[in-house]
């Protein structure tokens, strides 16, 4: 999942909103043509193999100094031999609306829209040590029952958790790590001591 | 005393055995941008308005703006350690502060953390910072006096328990002094005091705390400090936090006094937050809900009904005006919210009339019911008399010849003004106030030279205490001036007049060393 793997990618909420609109239309078109997987793969490759590797091309597409027609013509010349017609058309439409700067947001949203359509749910699993195959399978089974969808595991290893699992689905985090249990225990002990001190002090002042 | 390690170990073991493991479920978001005390968060899709959120370094924030794609959060603490991309968790709780007896005598920040180096505040009681004001059924009319110990205020614009009396004036006109004197005067009255310092220099606050300590007032006072260097969100929540601490006592049947020093700075902090959050600016660039910001705060001051314990919370909000401009946005707002105002004027202040209260435009809308009967009798027309005296005085300055009646009115006025002057940190007992004002309004000072008035007054109060304690005792007992008692007053004053006059006949030039009242 690109959106979770690149956890610290910059998010612009305005671009995000535009991205969702374009992504929905793109997926709508690809679904109709039955080529969603292929187009998404093409999209990934375009971002990773072209834009990421040729930052000047990226800025050429993003800049407002170049007119939409010129951009469309440029895309035509550069990609005609390799890209599918549908994807090229999508790029040209985006260029015409001056939204080529939002391509990354559109890709992120497109993956989300497609996953949702297929009932796939991205789940980030953080553990102290890498999970073995058996427990991963068990976890997937449990998540499948819980989420009513196909969990897509993204594994992260964080030794600071000490043990246990932290599972993140959307904005909700289920934290069952040992580190948090210890922290909770610490807070509970402080709480109880405060109560203890208070009740002792009250006893003190009443008798006085 | 010796510690036994095994005992401690067994306690910890018991704790661990009792510990129930639960999976912690929470909402998270990610910091998009941070700065100037605010952050914008992506995610947190189910966060509620005013909910507390927690940053990775333990700093607390409050959801302030819920937008379509992001959540605006005000950061209550150090925002310099928060970075873009940090995970933010929602807590499902509203902002609350510790309350209770443990806070009395302490200096705390708006989140209830101690700032006086006297160790942790041990209390498990907490109250939400934002709390609904009691409704109509939960209140009763203000009818008990809340003596400020300042003659001019107690006589002319009396404050009752549960009242909101605004103190308004330019810088350096003695606004804070009124609040401090009122706090000092609550000694032995059982009223708990709260002083909320918002956006002030830390050195000024330190001076105030020192003054309170020197007067023995810190024994029943809590100081909530959010200085000029603390971020705007803390300055914004400080008055609500102070009120929450005071409400604890009010809802437990106690009486409290809270001084907000000052609300104009709080409004400025709120304006800063709102503009950073891109809320639309209105008049003077304040957001549209700045009125609500103050009204919901001041509505929490109340005199509770007997069913709710009859507690009260009196507030003295302070507003600083610029060049005497009371018709600016914030002053008019707060004037319309409060139950009266004490207006302090710079020219009076520099003329040596302190407290520099302008009797003409200072009012108290409910406090009259709260005056003791004796004070009502002696000070009934005082405010209007003084106001008309000011007009007459301005007229007399034209240098025209005055008839005897006007001249005598002027003389009376000068002497009343002299009598109402009062030093800082020397609040006066209400019965002493009644005695002085009685003497003044009945014209017993008319023959005394102006510069001897203060001396006459303090001598008179000492005289009553030492030579006619019966008169004072009766006044304290009945809290009223019957005709009989008035006659005794007249007798006592006649005797004292002779003593005072003789002192000056015998030892010319040597001032009497009469003790302070």
Interface residues (C-beta under 8 A of the other chain):
Chain A: X7 X8 X10 X11 X13 X14 X16 X17 X168 X170 X171 X172 X173 X174 X175 X176 X180 X181 X184 X185 X188 X189 X191 X192 X194 X195 X197 X198 X201
Chain B: X12 X15 X16 X19 X21 X23 X24 X25 X26 X27 X28 X29 X30 X32 X40 X42 X43 X44 X45 X46 X67 X68 X69 X70 X84 X85 X89 X122 X123 X124
